[in-house]
Amino acid sequence: DQQVKQNSPSLSVQEGRISILNCDYTNSMFDYFLWYKKYPAEGPTFLISISSIKDKNEDGRFTVFLNKSAKHLSLHIVPSQPGDSAVYFCAVYNRDDKIIFGKGTRLHILP
Amino acid sequence: DGGITQSPKYLFRKEGQNVTLSCEQNLNHDAMYWYRQDPGQGLRLIYYSQIVNDFQKGDIAEGYSVSREKKESFPLTVTSAQKNPTAFYLCASTQPLGGDEKLFFGSGTQLSVL
């Protein structure tokens, strides 16, 4: 049973518009939530994280929102740029356990 | 520069052969992880180690083995019991007590079966 779900396998967004990637989780005890970006044949790179005591964290064009009551996490990228085309993984972390990844969402930025 | 080094970049395995993927980190991290990526499957955890000389099975440990004799090294052996080894393998590390938990990944090893 998946503890972390990214229900959209792919997403296409016009360059300059906002990209919104979504993630749902099942366990309310998770401590940290993270987003990673991955290009083909490379290791994922860390983008942004948020702890369970916050509901928003912003870093440049990237903002992560956490809705604990809905067990929902989202990543907003604005404005979207061509280099943002990649696979984005949502991950959750419990300090006493392992880090669990979603299946990823492939983002296509259209010219 | 600190980081995680995986080798080789590409690896081919013959039927019935064991192969070992190397992962070395100089970040002084206590925890290390091995993930496998298949198309449409995301990243699935094979094994992880929170400290030297200790490791735990992840979600898909069957057909794999690991060791953690040194803090900086966490090699993964793909045994002949793993019937579908073709995948992209990723090693990662983190410092669990750092307060800002984020995994650092290596550049990956693509394993294929001949």
Interface residues (C-beta under 8 A of the other chain):
Chain A: Q6 P9 D31 Y32 L34 Y36 A41 E42 G43 P44 T45 F46 S49 F89 A91 Y93 R95 K98 I99 I100 F101 G102 K103 G104
Chain B: I4 Q6 Y33 Y35 G40 Q41 G42 L43 R44 L45 Y48 Q56 G58 F88 L90 A92 T94 P96 D100 E101 K102 L103 F104 F105 G106 S107 G108 Q110
